[in-house]
Amino acid sequence: MNDEMQKLLAAPTADVPEVGRVCFGLSRNGSYHAAKRGDFPTIQVGRLLKVPTAPLRRILGIEGGAA
């Protein structure tokens, strides 16, 4: 796991485009389309769409905190 992914997964939430780019190699639009399809979990915080990193770690097969 690279440093960028470790930093991303260390926070409680992350931005949709960042998760798509770092974890899945997606563009900004591709990231939002994947989130809308439910490919990774999201939560609505006001007008922002965020990705909780705990379920994301499970999806990626990385249990617990950032290693």
Secondary structure, DSSP 8 states (H G I E B T S, - for coil): --HHHHHHHHSSEEEHHHHHHHHH---HHHHHHHHHHTSS--EEETTEEEEEHHHHHHHHT--SS--
